[in-house]
């Protein structure tokens, strides 16, 4: 195994472990506090700082990774997640509801910083490893590596949903958090000892103006990403689990379904290159494919909402499950294409900054979707969440139409 492939494997394995605990954390918090009687909007509120913190974490994480090296930032992300778990484990059952919510929101904010520091460092490491391996049969390597990394990560997140429910039953809320913190400690030790400390280090941007001066392609892709992930989370974060539970599903069934859906979604992401025509320049076929898949995805939430409102005698929960299957497939291909395109557009010397800027947009989309998920579901139910999703996906499609399909159009902007 070459050094580049070994680094890719180490980073992927580390991020698998992180994502496993991140998915488990989401299910732990959602099920634990729903069981305590919290409203849909309050459940969404618990995750808002988690998502908002990621916006700044991605921007700063990309800059810090360029300045101090990617492995160091990956280790810092893992250490921050451990700190968030330990902070959350300090929650006391005797506190008031307001104090409990404030404590959980704070701890979730720490975990949100950890998630996006780790994600930015990991995705940037793949760009660096691929560049090192480019001389060795590199045709299509970047798309395959990104697709496998992104898809396998999301499959692990699905396993994490299941793990969260299992740990909650077996160890309780606090014991589950301690167990996951210990696991991440071992992963962090492996990252520190196995990766070169200066991997990805370069001359970082010296001003905020330079940091935000991304090229046109990166800006457009970031805009599309805000809409794409806002459209997913506007019904997936609160609407789907609460709707299924209200339809008579047990916590176990809800958690298992979300786990299986996320695993399937991740497997489709990993296989996305098989569904996309490839081009020698890496853009002229891939960008039109992104436009086509975005248009197809935008129609799906409207179709599900129409079926649910039609009163056609179909079971609403089964309509939702079937619709989620179709949506998940199209969304997975779209997401994998975007994850590839950001690295294809990113500059080589400061790729971590480009990736950080892009994933800051990703975090902004998740924040927007999470907030709207609680508000729309509480105001008008799942149908309103679906319509909101469709409108956001239409915006994603419009941004994708403007993406440049030639590499010479992506020269870096700014000083």
N, C-alpha and C positions, 0 to 999 in steps of 0.2 A: 504494500500500500504506500502510495506517495505521501509526502508530508502534507500536501494540500488536501488530499482525500482524508487523511487522518484528522486534520484540524476540522474539516467539515463534519466528520463523524462525532468528534468530541463535542462540538458546539451543538449539534443536533441532539445528542443524548442528554446534554445538560438542559437544553430547553424542553425536552420531553419531560424530564423530572419536574422542572418548574411549572410547566403547563398542567401536569397531573395535579399538583397541589392547588393551582389557581382555579381549575374547574371544580375541585372538591370544595374549595372555600366558598365559591358562589352558591353551590347547592347547600352547604352547611348554613350559610347566613339566610338564604331564601326560605328554606324549610323550617329552620329553628324559629325565625321571627314570624313566619306565617302561622305556625303552630301556636305562638303566643298571642295571636289575634290582631296583628298589624294590618292596616288597610293597604290596598294596591299602591296608592300614591306613596305611603310611608315606606313600603318595600322598595319602590323605585328610588326614593330619597336616600336610602341606605347606600346605594351604589353611585350616587352623583359625584361625590368627592373622589371616589375611586376612578371614575372616568375623567373628571376634570383635571385631576393631578397628572394624568397621562399626557395632557397637551404640553405642559411645561417640561415634563420629564423627557419626552421624546426630543424636543428642541435642544435642551441642555445635554441630554444623553448623547446625541449625535456629535455635538461640539466637543464634549469631554472625551468621547471615544477617539476622535481624531487627535486630540491634544495629549491624551495619556495612554492610549492603546485600548483595543477592544476587549481583551481578556480581563483587564482591570475593571472595566465598566460592567462586564458580565458578572464578575464576582461581587461588585457593589450591589447590583440588582438582586442577586440571590440573598445577600446579607440583609438588604432592606426588606425583602419578603419575610425573612425569619423574624426581624424586628416587628413587622406588622402582625404576624401570627401571635407572638408573645404578648404584644399590646392587647390584641383582641381577647386573648385568654384571660386577661385581667378583669373582664366584664363580670360584675357581681349581680346575682339574681335579686338582691335586695334593693338595687337602685331604682329610682323612679323611671318611668317610660322616657321622659325627656333626657335624663342623664344617660340612659342606656343607648338611645338613638345617637346622641352626640358622641359617645365613646366609640360606637361602632362606625359611624361616619369617619371619625378621625383615623381609626385603625384601617378602614378600607382605603382612605386616602394614601396612607403609607404603602399599602399593598398595590395601589394603582401606580404609584411612582415606581415600585419594584418591577411591576409587569412591563412597563414601557421602557425602562432602562434596559431590562433583559432582552426584550424583543428587538429594540434598535441595535444593540450590540450583536445579537445573534444574526440578524439579517445582514448587517454590515460585514460580519465575519465571512458569510457565504460569498459575498461579492469579492472579498480579498482572496479567499481560497480558490474561487473560480478563476480569478485573474492569474494566480500562480500556476494553475493547471492548464491554462489556455493553450499552451504549446503541445499538449499531449492529447490528440484526438478530441478537440474541444467542441466540435460541432454540436450545438444544441445542449451543451453541458449546463449552462446557466439556467435555462428554463426547467430542465429536468431536476436539477438540484433544488431550485426554489420551490417547484411544485411538490417534490417529495418532502422537503422541510415543512412547508406550510400545511400540506395535507396530513402528514403524520402528526404534526403538532396539534391540529384540531381533533384528530382521532384520539389522541391522548387526553385532550380536554374532555371529550365525551366519556372516556374511562374515568376521568376525574369526577364527573357528575355522579357516576355510580359509586365511586369510592367515597365521595362526600356523604351520601346517604348511608353507606355501610359503616363508615367510621362514626357517624352521628349515633347510629344504633348501638355499635359495639363499645365505643370508648366515651361517648358523650361529647358535648361541645368542646370543653377545655382539653380533654385527653386527645381528641382528634387533632387539634391545633398543635399540641406539643409533639405528637408523632410526626406531623408533616414538617415542623421546624427541624427536627432531628434529621429527617431524610435530606432536606435541603442543605444542612450543614455538611453532610458527606459529599454532596454534589459540588458544593463550593470548593471544598478541599481538592477534588479532582480537577476542577477548572484551573485553579491556581497553580497546580503542579504539572499539568499536562500541556498547557498552551504557552507559546512565547509571549512574554509580557508586553512587548512593543508591537505586536501584530496590529496593523491598521493605523499606526501612529503617523501623523503628517502635520503640516503647518495648519493650524486651525484658523478660522475666521477671527478677525480682531475687533469686529463691531457688530452690533445688532443689525444694522443696515445690510452688512455683507451676509450675515447669517440668514436673513430673510430673502435675499436677492437670488432666489432660485431661478432656473431657466423656465421658459414658457411651458414646456412639456411637463415638468415636475409640478408647476403650479396648477395646470389643468387636471393632471392626474390626482393631485391632492383634493381639488374641488370635487371630482367625481367620487373620491373615497369618502369624503364627508357624507355625501348623499347616500352612497351604497350602504355604509354601516349604520347610518341613521335609519335607513329603510328596514334593515334587518332587526335592529333592537327595538324599534317602535312597537313591534308586536311580539317579539321573542322574549324580551327580558321579563315583563310582567304579564302581558296579555295571554300568551300561550299557556304557561303553567297554571295561572289562576283560572282561566277558562276551562281547562281540562279538569282541574280539581272541582270546580263548580258543576261540571257535567257528571260528577260521580266517580271520578278516578281517585285512587288512593295516592298518597305521597310516593309509595314505592313504584306504582305504575307511571306516575308523572316523571319521576327521576329516571326510571329505566328508559322510557320513551325518549326523553331529551338526550340521554347518554347515547342511545342507538342512533338517533338522528345526527348527533354531532360526529359520531364515529363514521357514519356513512358519508356525511358531508366532507370529512377529512379525507376519506378514501377517494372520493371523486376529485378533490383538489389535487391529490398526489398523482392521479391518472390524467389530469387535464391536458398535458401535452398530446395525448392520443386523440383528443377531440379537436385539436387546433392545427390548421395547416401551417407549416413552418416556412420561413423565408431565409435566404442566405444572410440578409442584412439584419435579421432579428426584429424588424418592425413592419415591413410592407404588407405582410400577411397577418401578423399578430394584432395590429391596431384595428383593421377592419373587422377582425373576429371579435375584438372587445366591443365594438359598436353593435354588431349583430346580437351578441349575447346579452348586452345591456337592454336592447329593445325588447327581446323576448322576455327577460326577467321582469320588466316594468309591467307587463300585462297580467302577470300571475296573481298579485294581491287583489287587483280589481275583480278578477274572475272568481277568486275564493269568496270575496265579499258579496258578489252577486249571487252565488250559490247559497250562501248562508241566509241571505235576505229573501230568497225566492219562495221559501216555504214549500219546497218540492217534496217534502216527506222524507228527506234524507237526514240521517243522524248528524247533528252539527259537529260532534267531536270527530266522527269519521271523515266528514268533509275536510275538517281542519287537518287531520293527520295525512290524508291523501294530498291535500294542497301543499302541506309542508314538504312532502317528499319531492314534488315537482319543483317547488321553490328552492329547496336545498340543493338539488342538482344544478340548476341554472346559476344559483348564487355562488356555488363552489367553483364553477368554471370561471365566472366573472372575477371572483376574488383572486384566484390563482393567476389569471392573466394580469391583473393589476399588480400583484406582488412581483411578477416577472418584469413588467414594464418599468416599474420604478428603478430596478437595478439596471435595466437596459438604458434608461435615460440618465441615470446618475453619473456624475463625473467620477473618474477613477481615484483621484487623490483625496477628495473629500466626500467619498460615497456615504460615509456614516452621517454627515450633515444632511445630505439629500434625503437619505432614508429616515433620519430623525424628523425632518420637516414633514415628510409624507405621512409618517405614523402619528405626528401631532394632529394632522388632519383626520386620521383614522380615529384618534381618541376624541376629537371634537364631534365626529359623527356618532360615536357610541354615547357620548354625553347627551347629545341632542335626542337621540333615539330613546335613551333610558328615561329622560325627563318626559318626553311626549308619551311614552308607553304608559306611565302611571297616570298622567293627566287625561289622555284620550280614553283609556279603559274605564277610569272612574267616571268620566263625563258621559260616554256614549257606548261603551262596550267594545268588543273585539272588532266590530265592523268599522268603527272610526279609526282604530289602529291600522287596519288593512288599507283603508283609503289613504291615510297618511303615508303608509309605506309605498303605495303606488305613485303618489305625487313626488316623493323623494327619489324614487327610481327613474321617473321621467326626467328629473333634473340631472341625475347621473348620466343618463343617455345623452342629453344635450351637451354636457361637458365632454363626454367621450367623442362626440362628433368633431370636436375641435382639436383633438390630439394629432400632432404631426406624425406622419407615417414614414418619414425619412430622417436618418440620423443627422444629416447636415443641418436640419432645422432645430437641433437641440443643443446648440453651443451654449456654454454657460454664460449667464448674465452676471452683472455686478462687477465690482472692482476686483 
